[in-house]
Amino acid sequence: MHDATSTSIADAVATLGHGGVIAYATEGVWGLGCDPFDEAATLRLLALKQRPVDKGLILVGAHAAQFDGLIDWPALDDAQRDAVLASWPGPNTWIVPATTRVPAWVSGGRDSVAVRASAHPVVAALCNAFGRALVSTSANVSTEPAPRSRGELDPRIIAGVDVVVDGETTGLSQPTTIRDARTGDILR
């Protein structure tokens, strides 16, 4: 790759549309993102993170409608669905039943997918401008700590992405909570 430079939302969205991988601020840590329907981009992101595909990835959107066709809402009862929707937008990631439209390289081959509708201004702007959900995973090599600032991004990560989007985390002290929508169990 090359040394990525900081860039605008518009430039990042153009990069995503051409199979690029980006680094951007989220609620608590910096993240890596790409078009979840672009297998080559997703596999490149996973290689950069040194993360196996079977672990699955989070999809992040600006609002629940960006997951239309991806979440199997009828597989959840009303209370489960309402709990998910009441927590959004916000720093709440849910494991939900997936439709067959979710690529195996995103779901890790499972019948579920992790999703979050984010209120973070950079994340929301990226997803709104891109027009759909993005992959969102911490911008670190899997065995290393997740960066909380642009300055903490590993040089290997910076060299492996196409662009770094201008922005800051919103100060959440840890990565977002992950819950299972079917059981309510907190997984992280």
PyMOL CGO cylinders between C-alpha atoms (Angstrom):
from pymol import cmd
from pymol.cgo import CYLINDER

trace = [
    CYLINDER, 0.00, 0.00, 0.00, 1.09, 3.56, 0.66, 0.3, 1, 1, 1, 1, 1, 1,
    CYLINDER, 1.09, 3.56, 0.66, 1.06, 6.07, 3.45, 0.3, 1, 1, 1, 1, 1, 1,
    CYLINDER, 1.06, 6.07, 3.45, -2.57, 7.12, 3.72, 0.3, 1, 1, 1, 1, 1, 1,
    CYLINDER, -2.57, 7.12, 3.72, -3.30, 10.75, 4.32, 0.3, 1, 1, 1, 1, 1, 1,
    CYLINDER, -3.30, 10.75, 4.32, -6.22, 12.26, 6.21, 0.3, 1, 1, 1, 1, 1, 1,
    CYLINDER, -6.22, 12.26, 6.21, -9.16, 12.90, 3.98, 0.3, 1, 1, 1, 1, 1, 1,
    CYLINDER, -9.16, 12.90, 3.98, -12.74, 14.08, 3.84, 0.3, 1, 1, 1, 1, 1, 1,
    CYLINDER, -12.74, 14.08, 3.84, -15.97, 12.05, 3.95, 0.3, 1, 1, 1, 1, 1, 1,
    CYLINDER, -15.97, 12.05, 3.95, -16.47, 12.56, 0.20, 0.3, 1, 1, 1, 1, 1, 1,
    CYLINDER, -16.47, 12.56, 0.20, -12.98, 11.26, -0.63, 0.3, 1, 1, 1, 1, 1, 1,
    CYLINDER, -12.98, 11.26, -0.63, -13.44, 8.29, 1.73, 0.3, 1, 1, 1, 1, 1, 1,
    CYLINDER, -13.44, 8.29, 1.73, -16.77, 7.38, 0.12, 0.3, 1, 1, 1, 1, 1, 1,
    CYLINDER, -16.77, 7.38, 0.12, -15.19, 7.51, -3.34, 0.3, 1, 1, 1, 1, 1, 1,
    CYLINDER, -15.19, 7.51, -3.34, -12.43, 5.23, -2.05, 0.3, 1, 1, 1, 1, 1, 1,
    CYLINDER, -12.43, 5.23, -2.05, -15.00, 2.80, -0.60, 0.3, 1, 1, 1, 1, 1, 1,
    CYLINDER, -15.00, 2.80, -0.60, -16.79, 2.72, -3.96, 0.3, 1, 1, 1, 1, 1, 1,
    CYLINDER, -16.79, 2.72, -3.96, -13.57, 1.64, -5.64, 0.3, 1, 1, 1, 1, 1, 1,
    CYLINDER, -13.57, 1.64, -5.64, -12.81, -1.25, -3.28, 0.3, 1, 1, 1, 1, 1, 1,
    CYLINDER, -12.81, -1.25, -3.28, -10.81, 0.73, -0.77, 0.3, 1, 1, 1, 1, 1, 1,
    CYLINDER, -10.81, 0.73, -0.77, -10.19, 0.21, 2.92, 0.3, 1, 1, 1, 1, 1, 1,
    CYLINDER, -10.19, 0.21, 2.92, -10.41, 3.19, 5.27, 0.3, 1, 1, 1, 1, 1, 1,
    CYLINDER, -10.41, 3.19, 5.27, -9.52, 4.03, 8.87, 0.3, 1, 1, 1, 1, 1, 1,
    CYLINDER, -9.52, 4.03, 8.87, -11.92, 6.26, 10.79, 0.3, 1, 1, 1, 1, 1, 1,
    CYLINDER, -11.92, 6.26, 10.79, -12.89, 7.30, 14.31, 0.3, 1, 1, 1, 1, 1, 1,
    CYLINDER, -12.89, 7.30, 14.31, -15.81, 5.56, 16.03, 0.3, 1, 1, 1, 1, 1, 1,
    CYLINDER, -15.81, 5.56, 16.03, -17.36, 5.95, 19.46, 0.3, 1, 1, 1, 1, 1, 1,
    CYLINDER, -17.36, 5.95, 19.46, -14.48, 4.56, 21.53, 0.3, 1, 1, 1, 1, 1, 1,
    CYLINDER, -14.48, 4.56, 21.53, -11.70, 3.43, 19.20, 0.3, 1, 1, 1, 1, 1, 1,
    CYLINDER, -11.70, 3.43, 19.20, -10.48, 3.93, 15.66, 0.3, 1, 1, 1, 1, 1, 1,
    CYLINDER, -10.48, 3.93, 15.66, -11.94, 1.51, 13.15, 0.3, 1, 1, 1, 1, 1, 1,
    CYLINDER, -11.94, 1.51, 13.15, -11.28, -0.02, 9.77, 0.3, 1, 1, 1, 1, 1, 1,
    CYLINDER, -11.28, -0.02, 9.77, -14.03, -0.09, 7.19, 0.3, 1, 1, 1, 1, 1, 1,
    CYLINDER, -14.03, -0.09, 7.19, -14.90, -1.16, 3.67, 0.3, 1, 1, 1, 1, 1, 1,
    CYLINDER, -14.90, -1.16, 3.67, -17.89, -2.09, 1.53, 0.3, 1, 1, 1, 1, 1, 1,
    CYLINDER, -17.89, -2.09, 1.53, -19.21, -5.31, 3.09, 0.3, 1, 1, 1, 1, 1, 1,
    CYLINDER, -19.21, -5.31, 3.09, -20.32, -6.58, -0.32, 0.3, 1, 1, 1, 1, 1, 1,
    CYLINDER, -20.32, -6.58, -0.32, -16.81, -6.24, -1.77, 0.3, 1, 1, 1, 1, 1, 1,
    CYLINDER, -16.81, -6.24, -1.77, -15.14, -9.56, -0.97, 0.3, 1, 1, 1, 1, 1, 1,
    CYLINDER, -15.14, -9.56, -0.97, -11.66, -8.46, -2.06, 0.3, 1, 1, 1, 1, 1, 1,
    CYLINDER, -11.66, -8.46, -2.06, -11.80, -5.30, 0.09, 0.3, 1, 1, 1, 1, 1, 1,
    CYLINDER, -11.80, -5.30, 0.09, -13.10, -7.25, 3.10, 0.3, 1, 1, 1, 1, 1, 1,
    CYLINDER, -13.10, -7.25, 3.10, -10.43, -9.93, 2.76, 0.3, 1, 1, 1, 1, 1, 1,
    CYLINDER, -10.43, -9.93, 2.76, -7.77, -7.22, 2.44, 0.3, 1, 1, 1, 1, 1, 1,
    CYLINDER, -7.77, -7.22, 2.44, -9.08, -5.60, 5.65, 0.3, 1, 1, 1, 1, 1, 1,
    CYLINDER, -9.08, -5.60, 5.65, -9.00, -8.98, 7.44, 0.3, 1, 1, 1, 1, 1, 1,
    CYLINDER, -9.00, -8.98, 7.44, -5.44, -9.63, 6.25, 0.3, 1, 1, 1, 1, 1, 1,
    CYLINDER, -5.44, -9.63, 6.25, -4.37, -6.20, 7.50, 0.3, 1, 1, 1, 1, 1, 1,
    CYLINDER, -4.37, -6.20, 7.50, -5.87, -6.98, 10.91, 0.3, 1, 1, 1, 1, 1, 1,
    CYLINDER, -5.87, -6.98, 10.91, -4.56, -10.57, 10.82, 0.3, 1, 1, 1, 1, 1, 1,
    CYLINDER, -4.56, -10.57, 10.82, -8.09, -11.66, 11.73, 0.3, 1, 1, 1, 1, 1, 1,
    CYLINDER, -8.09, -11.66, 11.73, -9.60, -14.94, 10.53, 0.3, 1, 1, 1, 1, 1, 1,
    CYLINDER, -9.60, -14.94, 10.53, -12.72, -14.65, 8.39, 0.3, 1, 1, 1, 1, 1, 1,
    CYLINDER, -12.72, -14.65, 8.39, -14.65, -17.07, 10.62, 0.3, 1, 1, 1, 1, 1, 1,
    CYLINDER, -14.65, -17.07, 10.62, -14.70, -14.56, 13.50, 0.3, 1, 1, 1, 1, 1, 1,
    CYLINDER, -14.70, -14.56, 13.50, -17.14, -12.36, 11.57, 0.3, 1, 1, 1, 1, 1, 1,
    CYLINDER, -17.14, -12.36, 11.57, -17.30, -8.57, 11.40, 0.3, 1, 1, 1, 1, 1, 1,
    CYLINDER, -17.30, -8.57, 11.40, -19.56, -5.78, 12.60, 0.3, 1, 1, 1, 1, 1, 1,
    CYLINDER, -19.56, -5.78, 12.60, -21.68, -3.80, 10.15, 0.3, 1, 1, 1, 1, 1, 1,
    CYLINDER, -21.68, -3.80, 10.15, -22.26, -0.18, 11.11, 0.3, 1, 1, 1, 1, 1, 1,
    CYLINDER, -22.26, -0.18, 11.11, -24.94, 2.10, 9.73, 0.3, 1, 1, 1, 1, 1, 1,
    CYLINDER, -24.94, 2.10, 9.73, -26.34, 5.56, 10.34, 0.3, 1, 1, 1, 1, 1, 1,
    CYLINDER, -26.34, 5.56, 10.34, -29.84, 4.23, 11.06, 0.3, 1, 1, 1, 1, 1, 1,
    CYLINDER, -29.84, 4.23, 11.06, -31.75, 0.95, 11.21, 0.3, 1, 1, 1, 1, 1, 1,
    CYLINDER, -31.75, 0.95, 11.21, -33.01, 1.24, 7.63, 0.3, 1, 1, 1, 1, 1, 1,
    CYLINDER, -33.01, 1.24, 7.63, -29.43, 0.74, 6.39, 0.3, 1, 1, 1, 1, 1, 1,
    CYLINDER, -29.43, 0.74, 6.39, -29.75, -2.88, 7.55, 0.3, 1, 1, 1, 1, 1, 1,
    CYLINDER, -29.75, -2.88, 7.55, -32.94, -3.54, 5.56, 0.3, 1, 1, 1, 1, 1, 1,
    CYLINDER, -32.94, -3.54, 5.56, -32.59, -6.87, 3.80, 0.3, 1, 1, 1, 1, 1, 1,
    CYLINDER, -32.59, -6.87, 3.80, -29.67, -7.88, 6.04, 0.3, 1, 1, 1, 1, 1, 1,
    CYLINDER, -29.67, -7.88, 6.04, -31.38, -8.43, 9.41, 0.3, 1, 1, 1, 1, 1, 1,
    CYLINDER, -31.38, -8.43, 9.41, -34.00, -11.17, 9.58, 0.3, 1, 1, 1, 1, 1, 1,
    CYLINDER, -34.00, -11.17, 9.58, -36.35, -9.09, 11.75, 0.3, 1, 1, 1, 1, 1, 1,
    CYLINDER, -36.35, -9.09, 11.75, -39.17, -11.70, 11.75, 0.3, 1, 1, 1, 1, 1, 1,
    CYLINDER, -39.17, -11.70, 11.75, -36.80, -14.13, 13.50, 0.3, 1, 1, 1, 1, 1, 1,
    CYLINDER, -36.80, -14.13, 13.50, -36.91, -11.82, 16.56, 0.3, 1, 1, 1, 1, 1, 1,
    CYLINDER, -36.91, -11.82, 16.56, -39.97, -11.39, 18.71, 0.3, 1, 1, 1, 1, 1, 1,
    CYLINDER, -39.97, -11.39, 18.71, -41.42, -7.91, 19.25, 0.3, 1, 1, 1, 1, 1, 1,
    CYLINDER, -41.42, -7.91, 19.25, -39.61, -7.34, 22.57, 0.3, 1, 1, 1, 1, 1, 1,
    CYLINDER, -39.61, -7.34, 22.57, -36.24, -8.39, 21.10, 0.3, 1, 1, 1, 1, 1, 1,
    CYLINDER, -36.24, -8.39, 21.10, -36.69, -6.15, 18.05, 0.3, 1, 1, 1, 1, 1, 1,
    CYLINDER, -36.69, -6.15, 18.05, -37.86, -3.24, 20.20, 0.3, 1, 1, 1, 1, 1, 1,
    CYLINDER, -37.86, -3.24, 20.20, -34.80, -3.58, 22.48, 0.3, 1, 1, 1, 1, 1, 1,
    CYLINDER, -34.80, -3.58, 22.48, -32.47, -3.34, 19.48, 0.3, 1, 1, 1, 1, 1, 1,
    CYLINDER, -32.47, -3.34, 19.48, -34.26, -0.38, 17.92, 0.3, 1, 1, 1, 1, 1, 1,
    CYLINDER, -34.26, -0.38, 17.92, -34.60, 1.50, 21.25, 0.3, 1, 1, 1, 1, 1, 1,
    CYLINDER, -34.60, 1.50, 21.25, -30.82, 1.42, 21.70, 0.3, 1, 1, 1, 1, 1, 1,
    CYLINDER, -30.82, 1.42, 21.70, -30.10, 3.11, 18.35, 0.3, 1, 1, 1, 1, 1, 1,
    CYLINDER, -30.10, 3.11, 18.35, -28.53, 5.29, 17.27, 0.3, 1, 1, 1, 1, 1, 1,
    CYLINDER, -28.53, 5.29, 17.27, -25.89, 4.73, 19.90, 0.3, 1, 1, 1, 1, 1, 1,
    CYLINDER, -25.89, 4.73, 19.90, -22.89, 2.67, 20.98, 0.3, 1, 1, 1, 1, 1, 1,
    CYLINDER, -22.89, 2.67, 20.98, -24.79, -0.62, 21.04, 0.3, 1, 1, 1, 1, 1, 1,
    CYLINDER, -24.79, -0.62, 21.04, -23.84, -3.52, 18.79, 0.3, 1, 1, 1, 1, 1, 1,
    CYLINDER, -23.84, -3.52, 18.79, -26.26, -6.42, 18.50, 0.3, 1, 1, 1, 1, 1, 1,
    CYLINDER, -26.26, -6.42, 18.50, -25.87, -9.96, 17.22, 0.3, 1, 1, 1, 1, 1, 1,
    CYLINDER, -25.87, -9.96, 17.22, -29.04, -10.46, 15.17, 0.3, 1, 1, 1, 1, 1, 1,
    CYLINDER, -29.04, -10.46, 15.17, -30.38, -13.12, 12.80, 0.3, 1, 1, 1, 1, 1, 1,
    CYLINDER, -30.38, -13.12, 12.80, -28.98, -12.52, 9.31, 0.3, 1, 1, 1, 1, 1, 1,
    CYLINDER, -28.98, -12.52, 9.31, -30.63, -12.93, 5.95, 0.3, 1, 1, 1, 1, 1, 1,
    CYLINDER, -30.63, -12.93, 5.95, -28.90, -14.81, 3.17, 0.3, 1, 1, 1, 1, 1, 1,
    CYLINDER, -28.90, -14.81, 3.17, -27.86, -11.44, 1.68, 0.3, 1, 1, 1, 1, 1, 1,
    CYLINDER, -27.86, -11.44, 1.68, -25.14, -11.07, 4.35, 0.3, 1, 1, 1, 1, 1, 1,
    CYLINDER, -25.14, -11.07, 4.35, -21.91, -12.35, 2.79, 0.3, 1, 1, 1, 1, 1, 1,
    CYLINDER, -21.91, -12.35, 2.79, -20.16, -15.24, 4.57, 0.3, 1, 1, 1, 1, 1, 1,
    CYLINDER, -20.16, -15.24, 4.57, -16.98, -13.13, 4.74, 0.3, 1, 1, 1, 1, 1, 1,
    CYLINDER, -16.98, -13.13, 4.74, -18.94, -10.70, 6.97, 0.3, 1, 1, 1, 1, 1, 1,
    CYLINDER, -18.94, -10.70, 6.97, -20.98, -13.18, 9.05, 0.3, 1, 1, 1, 1, 1, 1,
    CYLINDER, -20.98, -13.18, 9.05, -18.10, -15.60, 9.50, 0.3, 1, 1, 1, 1, 1, 1,
    CYLINDER, -18.10, -15.60, 9.50, -20.37, -18.25, 7.99, 0.3, 1, 1, 1, 1, 1, 1,
    CYLINDER, -20.37, -18.25, 7.99, -22.92, -17.94, 10.80, 0.3, 1, 1, 1, 1, 1, 1,
    CYLINDER, -22.92, -17.94, 10.80, -26.67, -17.35, 10.56, 0.3, 1, 1, 1, 1, 1, 1,
    CYLINDER, -26.67, -17.35, 10.56, -26.24, -14.09, 12.47, 0.3, 1, 1, 1, 1, 1, 1,
    CYLINDER, -26.24, -14.09, 12.47, -24.49, -10.76, 11.99, 0.3, 1, 1, 1, 1, 1, 1,
    CYLINDER, -24.49, -10.76, 11.99, -23.27, -8.03, 14.35, 0.3, 1, 1, 1, 1, 1, 1,
    CYLINDER, -23.27, -8.03, 14.35, -24.83, -4.62, 13.61, 0.3, 1, 1, 1, 1, 1, 1,
    CYLINDER, -24.83, -4.62, 13.61, -24.80, -1.11, 15.10, 0.3, 1, 1, 1, 1, 1, 1,
    CYLINDER, -24.80, -1.11, 15.10, -26.60, 2.09, 14.12, 0.3, 1, 1, 1, 1, 1, 1,
    CYLINDER, -26.60, 2.09, 14.12, -24.15, 4.72, 15.25, 0.3, 1, 1, 1, 1, 1, 1,
    CYLINDER, -24.15, 4.72, 15.25, -24.68, 8.28, 16.41, 0.3, 1, 1, 1, 1, 1, 1,
    CYLINDER, -24.68, 8.28, 16.41, -20.97, 9.06, 15.90, 0.3, 1, 1, 1, 1, 1, 1,
    CYLINDER, -20.97, 9.06, 15.90, -20.83, 12.01, 13.48, 0.3, 1, 1, 1, 1, 1, 1,
    CYLINDER, -20.83, 12.01, 13.48, -18.06, 10.57, 11.26, 0.3, 1, 1, 1, 1, 1, 1,
    CYLINDER, -18.06, 10.57, 11.26, -19.60, 7.09, 11.14, 0.3, 1, 1, 1, 1, 1, 1,
    CYLINDER, -19.60, 7.09, 11.14, -23.07, 8.46, 10.42, 0.3, 1, 1, 1, 1, 1, 1,
    CYLINDER, -23.07, 8.46, 10.42, -21.74, 10.81, 7.73, 0.3, 1, 1, 1, 1, 1, 1,
    CYLINDER, -21.74, 10.81, 7.73, -19.78, 7.98, 6.06, 0.3, 1, 1, 1, 1, 1, 1,
    CYLINDER, -19.78, 7.98, 6.06, -22.76, 5.63, 6.03, 0.3, 1, 1, 1, 1, 1, 1,
    CYLINDER, -22.76, 5.63, 6.03, -25.21, 8.30, 4.88, 0.3, 1, 1, 1, 1, 1, 1,
    CYLINDER, -25.21, 8.30, 4.88, -22.90, 9.42, 2.07, 0.3, 1, 1, 1, 1, 1, 1,
    CYLINDER, -22.90, 9.42, 2.07, -22.14, 5.82, 1.05, 0.3, 1, 1, 1, 1, 1, 1,
    CYLINDER, -22.14, 5.82, 1.05, -25.85, 5.00, 1.20, 0.3, 1, 1, 1, 1, 1, 1,
    CYLINDER, -25.85, 5.00, 1.20, -25.57, 1.80, 3.20, 0.3, 1, 1, 1, 1, 1, 1,
    CYLINDER, -25.57, 1.80, 3.20, -23.83, 0.02, 6.07, 0.3, 1, 1, 1, 1, 1, 1,
    CYLINDER, -23.83, 0.02, 6.07, -20.07, -0.46, 6.21, 0.3, 1, 1, 1, 1, 1, 1,
    CYLINDER, -20.07, -0.46, 6.21, -17.78, -3.00, 7.80, 0.3, 1, 1, 1, 1, 1, 1,
    CYLINDER, -17.78, -3.00, 7.80, -16.52, -1.68, 11.13, 0.3, 1, 1, 1, 1, 1, 1,
    CYLINDER, -16.52, -1.68, 11.13, -13.77, -3.36, 13.13, 0.3, 1, 1, 1, 1, 1, 1,
    CYLINDER, -13.77, -3.36, 13.13, -11.10, -1.93, 15.38, 0.3, 1, 1, 1, 1, 1, 1,
    CYLINDER, -11.10, -1.93, 15.38, -8.07, -0.51, 13.54, 0.3, 1, 1, 1, 1, 1, 1,
    CYLINDER, -8.07, -0.51, 13.54, -5.46, -2.75, 15.10, 0.3, 1, 1, 1, 1, 1, 1,
    CYLINDER, -5.46, -2.75, 15.10, -3.66, -6.00, 14.48, 0.3, 1, 1, 1, 1, 1, 1,
    CYLINDER, -3.66, -6.00, 14.48, -5.87, -8.56, 16.24, 0.3, 1, 1, 1, 1, 1, 1,
    CYLINDER, -5.87, -8.56, 16.24, -3.51, -9.28, 19.15, 0.3, 1, 1, 1, 1, 1, 1,
    CYLINDER, -3.51, -9.28, 19.15, -2.75, -5.63, 19.90, 0.3, 1, 1, 1, 1, 1, 1,
    CYLINDER, -2.75, -5.63, 19.90, -4.71, -2.87, 21.69, 0.3, 1, 1, 1, 1, 1, 1,
    CYLINDER, -4.71, -2.87, 21.69, -7.27, -0.90, 19.72, 0.3, 1, 1, 1, 1, 1, 1,
    CYLINDER, -7.27, -0.90, 19.72, -6.19, 2.71, 19.06, 0.3, 1, 1, 1, 1, 1, 1,
    CYLINDER, -6.19, 2.71, 19.06, -8.16, 5.46, 20.78, 0.3, 1, 1, 1, 1, 1, 1,
    CYLINDER, -8.16, 5.46, 20.78, -6.65, 8.33, 18.77, 0.3, 1, 1, 1, 1, 1, 1,
    CYLINDER, -6.65, 8.33, 18.77, -5.24, 8.98, 15.29, 0.3, 1, 1, 1, 1, 1, 1,
    CYLINDER, -5.24, 8.98, 15.29, -1.79, 9.16, 16.85, 0.3, 1, 1, 1, 1, 1, 1,
    CYLINDER, -1.79, 9.16, 16.85, -2.14, 5.61, 18.23, 0.3, 1, 1, 1, 1, 1, 1,
    CYLINDER, -2.14, 5.61, 18.23, -2.75, 4.07, 14.78, 0.3, 1, 1, 1, 1, 1, 1,
    CYLINDER, -2.75, 4.07, 14.78, -0.06, 1.48, 14.07, 0.3, 1, 1, 1, 1, 1, 1,
    CYLINDER, -0.06, 1.48, 14.07, 2.14, 2.47, 11.10, 0.3, 1, 1, 1, 1, 1, 1,
    CYLINDER, 2.14, 2.47, 11.10, 1.37, -0.95, 9.55, 0.3, 1, 1, 1, 1, 1, 1,
    CYLINDER, 1.37, -0.95, 9.55, -2.34, -0.14, 9.65, 0.3, 1, 1, 1, 1, 1, 1,
    CYLINDER, -2.34, -0.14, 9.65, -1.82, 3.34, 8.18, 0.3, 1, 1, 1, 1, 1, 1,
    CYLINDER, -1.82, 3.34, 8.18, 0.33, 1.87, 5.40, 0.3, 1, 1, 1, 1, 1, 1,
    CYLINDER, 0.33, 1.87, 5.40, -2.32, -0.77, 4.66, 0.3, 1, 1, 1, 1, 1, 1,
    CYLINDER, -2.32, -0.77, 4.66, -5.35, 1.48, 4.26, 0.3, 1, 1, 1, 1, 1, 1,
    CYLINDER, -5.35, 1.48, 4.26, -6.16, 3.75, 1.36, 0.3, 1, 1, 1, 1, 1, 1,
    CYLINDER, -6.16, 3.75, 1.36, -7.25, 6.74, 3.44, 0.3, 1, 1, 1, 1, 1, 1,
    CYLINDER, -7.25, 6.74, 3.44, -7.56, 7.89, 7.03, 0.3, 1, 1, 1, 1, 1, 1,
    CYLINDER, -7.56, 7.89, 7.03, -10.73, 9.93, 7.56, 0.3, 1, 1, 1, 1, 1, 1,
    CYLINDER, -10.73, 9.93, 7.56, -10.43, 13.10, 9.63, 0.3, 1, 1, 1, 1, 1, 1,
    CYLINDER, -10.43, 13.10, 9.63, -12.17, 12.74, 12.99, 0.3, 1, 1, 1, 1, 1, 1,
    CYLINDER, -12.17, 12.74, 12.99, -12.01, 11.96, 16.69, 0.3, 1, 1, 1, 1, 1, 1,
    CYLINDER, -12.01, 11.96, 16.69, -13.59, 9.33, 18.89, 0.3, 1, 1, 1, 1, 1, 1,
    CYLINDER, -13.59, 9.33, 18.89, -16.42, 10.52, 21.10, 0.3, 1, 1, 1, 1, 1, 1,
    CYLINDER, -16.42, 10.52, 21.10, -14.56, 9.42, 24.21, 0.3, 1, 1, 1, 1, 1, 1,
    CYLINDER, -14.56, 9.42, 24.21, -16.32, 6.15, 24.99, 0.3, 1, 1, 1, 1, 1, 1,
    CYLINDER, -16.32, 6.15, 24.99, -13.87, 4.42, 27.33, 0.3, 1, 1, 1, 1, 1, 1,
    CYLINDER, -13.87, 4.42, 27.33, -14.08, 1.06, 25.58, 0.3, 1, 1, 1, 1, 1, 1,
    CYLINDER, -14.08, 1.06, 25.58, -15.35, -0.49, 22.36, 0.3, 1, 1, 1, 1, 1, 1,
    CYLINDER, -15.35, -0.49, 22.36, -19.14, -0.62, 22.03, 0.3, 1, 1, 1, 1, 1, 1,
    CYLINDER, -19.14, -0.62, 22.03, -21.19, -3.13, 23.99, 0.3, 1, 1, 1, 1, 1, 1,
    CYLINDER, -21.19, -3.13, 23.99, -22.12, -6.28, 22.06, 0.3, 1, 1, 1, 1, 1, 1,
    CYLINDER, -22.12, -6.28, 22.06, -25.35, -8.06, 22.97, 0.3, 1, 1, 1, 1, 1, 1,
    CYLINDER, -25.35, -8.06, 22.97, -27.17, -11.06, 21.61, 0.3, 1, 1, 1, 1, 1, 1,
    CYLINDER, -27.17, -11.06, 21.61, -30.60, -9.86, 20.49, 0.3, 1, 1, 1, 1, 1, 1,
    CYLINDER, -30.60, -9.86, 20.49, -32.16, -13.31, 20.97, 0.3, 1, 1, 1, 1, 1, 1,
    CYLINDER, -32.16, -13.31, 20.97, -31.00, -13.82, 24.58, 0.3, 1, 1, 1, 1, 1, 1,
    CYLINDER, -31.00, -13.82, 24.58, -30.16, -10.29, 25.77, 0.3, 1, 1, 1, 1, 1, 1,
    CYLINDER, -30.16, -10.29, 25.77, -26.77, -11.60, 26.96, 0.3, 1, 1, 1, 1, 1, 1,
    CYLINDER, -26.77, -11.60, 26.96, -23.90, -9.09, 26.99, 0.3, 1, 1, 1, 1, 1, 1,
    CYLINDER, -23.90, -9.09, 26.99, -21.00, -10.59, 25.04, 0.3, 1, 1, 1, 1, 1, 1,
    CYLINDER, -21.00, -10.59, 25.04, -18.58, -7.65, 25.38, 0.3, 1, 1, 1, 1, 1, 1,
]
cmd.load_cgo(trace, "trace")
